[in-house]
Amino acid sequence: MADAPGAAGLQTPPERFLKFEEVSRRVGLGKTAIYDLIRKKRFPAPYKLTRYASRWSEREILAWIKEVKDGFEGKKRKF
């Protein structure tokens, strides 16, 4: 079991949370496009930490990027 503490010294790294600017940079989309995809349930929604602070799970963003890349074959992307 690779993510159990002490199993061959391997552990799952702790969850990182990303600010909007980092999410936007990584996925190459702007605010309107990201929030439109969230509304359509095609992009990970942020976690509300406080009334004014939202963050995205790095793991969820990386999984979304992988999913989009896997479906991209030189055609127009369909989010």
C-alpha positions in Angstrom: 0.0 0.0 0.0 2.0 3.0 -1.3 0.1 5.7 0.5 0.1 4.2 3.9 2.5 5.9 6.3 5.8 4.1 6.5 5.1 1.9 3.5 8.6 1.9 1.9 9.0 5.5 3.0 6.3 6.7 0.5 3.4 8.9 1.5 0.8 10.8 -0.5 1.8 14.4 -0.5 -0.6 16.7 1.4 -3.3 18.4 -0.5 -2.4 21.8 -2.0 -5.0 24.5 -2.7 -4.5 26.9 -5.5 -5.6 30.5 -5.9 -7.6 31.5 -9.0 -4.5 33.1 -10.7 -2.6 29.8 -10.5 -5.6 27.8 -11.7 -6.0 30.2 -14.7 -2.3 30.0 -15.5 -2.2 26.2 -15.4 -5.3 25.7 -17.5 -4.8 28.6 -19.9 -8.4 29.9 -19.4 -9.7 33.2 -18.1 -12.2 33.9 -15.4 -15.3 34.0 -17.6 -14.4 30.7 -19.3 -13.6 28.9 -16.0 -16.8 30.0 -14.2 -18.8 29.1 -17.3 -17.4 25.6 -17.2 -18.1 25.4 -13.5 -21.7 26.3 -14.1 -21.9 23.6 -16.7 -20.4 21.1 -14.2 -17.4 20.6 -16.6 -14.7 22.1 -14.3 -13.9 21.5 -10.7 -15.6 24.0 -8.4 -13.6 25.9 -5.8 -13.7 25.2 -2.1 -15.0 28.2 -0.1 -12.5 28.7 2.8 -14.0 32.0 4.0 -16.6 34.4 2.8 -14.0 36.0 0.6 -11.5 33.2 -0.1 -12.0 30.3 -2.5 -9.3 27.8 -3.5 -9.1 24.9 -5.9 -7.8 21.4 -5.2 -4.5 21.0 -7.1 -5.3 17.3 -7.5 -8.7 18.1 -9.1 -7.2 20.6 -11.4 -4.4 18.2 -12.5 -7.0 15.5 -13.1 -9.1 17.9 -15.2 -6.0 18.8 -17.3 -5.2 15.2 -17.8 -8.8 14.4 -18.9 -8.9 17.3 -21.4 -5.4 16.4 -22.8 -6.5 12.7 -23.2 -9.5 13.8 -25.3 -7.5 16.3 -27.4 -6.5 14.9 -30.8 -5.7 18.1 -32.7 -9.4 19.0 -32.9 -11.2 21.8 -31.2 -11.4 21.0 -27.5 -14.8 20.1 -26.1 -14.9 21.0 -22.4 
